[in-house]
């Protein structure tokens, strides 16, 4: 009889230990997923904000609101100054491959927009409008895909 009680107690303790371990593991996985999603969200927002800052700078220069002797120079360095390139590297660390590809396309279209503005063309110029529209469309596509991963 003593062995039966001892065996029952031991098996009960092992079951309780295994159940506790499984519950803790599930909680840890859930917390890890939440942290990962929050990290992705923060990096996504930082990248989108950097591209928005660059776009707004280019818009102001092309519109003539920010015209001075250094405005075309600022247009040429807008990607670096807005931290867009650094944010793209951060994105590459936490995002899925399709998001990274879309972010690269967004930077490419932003470069085309920058190149048009850096030539000294006004906002009304067809080349600037095309580049700006292409950038906005690409950024919208990227934003939609980012939403799908959160």
Number of C-alpha atoms within 10 A of each C-alpha: 6 7 8 9 10 11 12 12 12 12 12 12 12 12 12 12 12 12 12 12 12 12 12 12 12 12 12 12 12 12 12 12 12 13 12 15 16 13 15 21 19 13 21 24 16 19 23 21 16 23 27 17 18 25 22 13 20 29 21 17 23 26 15 14 11 16 13 11 8 10 21 22 11 19 26 19 14 24 21 13 15 19 17 23 17 15 20 22 15 16 24 16 12 17 21 13 12 12 20 19 14 18 28 17 16 24 20 14 21 27 18 19 25 27 19 25 28 22 13 15 18 18 19 10 12 12 17 25 16 14 20 23 14 17 23 18 14 20 22 14 16 23 17 11 14 21 11 8 12 11
